[in-house]
């Protein structure tokens, strides 16, 4: 039963005509709707952060794959290329390897910064926390109404 249906049903019955069972059922339905809405809000907020975390994790994994899988093969190929191109200028093979190593460190740093940027956008579900705290405060301050006095045979005494 949606909130609109409950509102319509409650407008048809005034407070004096509703039984304790109907009042309890309405309160239970309202509390159930509130809990479902809080869960839906939490899911929406957390889904956004999970996607950001996933993209950051993929970027970090990509940086690791680049750093581990391609470094040995491409390093030697690039170092030999630099050595051959700079042969007349005196670039030794050792300097060629150093240049390649620095290039790969810069590439890994760029991928690491990309991952950091995605992880930095993660945040707790602030709206869910705030509304849940407000709900708890309302429920803490709610005071139950005392039951009406009963006669000896168990019937309620109606007070004016």
C-alpha positions in Angstrom: 0.0 0.0 0.0 1.5 3.3 -1.0 1.6 6.5 1.1 -1.1 8.0 -1.1 -3.4 5.0 -0.5 -2.8 5.2 3.2 -3.5 8.9 3.3 -6.7 8.4 1.3 -7.8 5.6 3.6 -7.0 7.6 6.7 -9.0 10.6 5.4 -12.0 8.3 5.0 -11.8 7.2 8.6 -11.5 9.7 11.3 -9.4 8.9 14.4 -12.3 7.9 16.6 -13.6 5.3 14.1 -10.3 3.5 13.7 -9.5 0.5 15.8 -6.3 -0.2 17.6 -5.5 -2.9 15.0 -6.0 -0.4 12.1 -3.8 2.2 13.8 -1.1 -0.4 14.5 -1.3 -1.7 10.9 -1.0 1.9 9.6 1.9 2.6 11.8 3.6 -0.6 10.8 3.1 0.1 7.1 4.4 3.7 7.6 7.5 2.4 9.4 8.0 -0.3 6.7 7.8 2.3 4.0 10.3 4.5 5.8 12.8 1.7 6.2 12.4 0.7 2.5 12.9 4.4 1.5 16.1 4.6 3.6 17.4 1.4 2.1 16.7 2.7 -1.4 18.5 6.0 -0.7 21.5 4.1 0.7 21.7 1.9 -2.3 21.6 4.9 -4.7 24.4 6.7 -2.8 26.6 3.6 -2.4 26.1 2.6 -6.0 27.6 5.9 -7.2 30.6 5.4 -4.9 31.0 1.8 -6.0 31.2 2.9 -9.6 33.8 5.5 -8.8 35.8 2.9 -6.8 35.5 0.4 -9.7 36.9 2.9 -12.2 39.7 3.8 -9.9 40.5 0.2 -9.3 40.5 -0.5 -13.1 42.9 2.5 -13.6 45.2 1.1 -10.8 45.1 -2.4 -12.3 45.9 -0.9 -15.7 48.9 0.9 -14.2 50.1 -2.4 -12.7 49.6 -4.3 -15.9 51.6 -1.7 -17.9 54.3 -1.6 -15.3 54.7 -5.3 -15.0 54.0 -6.9 -18.4 55.3 -4.4 -20.9 58.4 -3.1 -19.2 60.9 -5.9 -19.9 60.1 -6.2 -23.6 59.6 -2.5 -24.5 62.5 -1.4 -22.3 65.1 -3.2 -24.2 63.5 -2.4 -27.6 63.5 1.3 -26.7 66.9 1.3 -25.2 68.4 -0.3 -28.3 66.6 2.2 -30.4 67.9 5.2 -28.4 71.4 3.7 -28.5 71.3 3.3 -32.2 69.9 6.8 -32.8 72.4 8.4 -30.5 75.4 6.3 -31.5 77.2 9.2 -33.1 76.4 11.5 -30.2 78.0 9.2 -27.6 74.8 7.9 -25.8 75.9 4.6 -24.2 73.6 1.7 -23.8 73.5 2.3 -20.0 72.1 5.8 -20.6 69.6 4.5 -23.1 68.3 2.1 -20.4 68.1 4.9 -17.9 66.1 7.1 -20.2 63.6 4.2 -20.8 63.3 3.6 -17.1 62.4 7.2 -16.4 59.8 7.2 -19.2 58.1 4.2 -17.7 58.1 5.7 -14.2 56.4 8.8 -15.6 53.8 6.6 -17.3 53.1 4.7 -14.1 52.9 8.0 -12.2 50.3 9.3 -14.6 48.2 6.2 -14.2 48.6 6.3 -10.4 47.4 10.0 -10.4 44.4 9.0 -12.4 43.6 6.2 -9.9 44.0 8.6 -7.0 41.7 11.1 -8.7 38.9 8.5 -8.8 39.5 7.3 -5.2 39.5 10.9 -4.0 35.9 11.3 -5.1 34.6 8.6 -2.8 32.4 9.8 0.0 30.2 8.3 2.7 26.4 8.3 2.0 25.8 11.6 3.9 22.1 12.0 3.1 21.3 8.4 4.3 23.3 8.9 7.5 21.5 12.2 8.2 18.0 10.9 7.5 18.6 7.8 9.5 19.8 9.8 12.5 16.8 12.0 12.2 14.5 9.0 12.2 16.2 7.5 15.2 15.8 10.8 17.1 12.1 10.9 16.3 11.7 7.3 17.4 13.6 7.9 20.6 11.4 10.9 21.5 8.1 9.1 20.7 6.2 8.3 23.8 3.6 5.5 23.8 0.1 6.5 24.9 -1.1 4.6 27.9 -3.8 2.1 27.4 -7.3 3.2 28.5 -8.5 1.8 31.8 -10.5 -1.5 31.6 -13.6 -2.5 33.5 -13.7 -5.7 35.6 -15.0 -7.7 32.6 -12.2 -6.4 30.3 -14.0 -3.6 28.4 -12.4 -0.2 27.8 -13.7 2.7 29.8 -14.4 5.6 27.3 -13.2 8.8 28.8 -14.7 12.1 27.5 
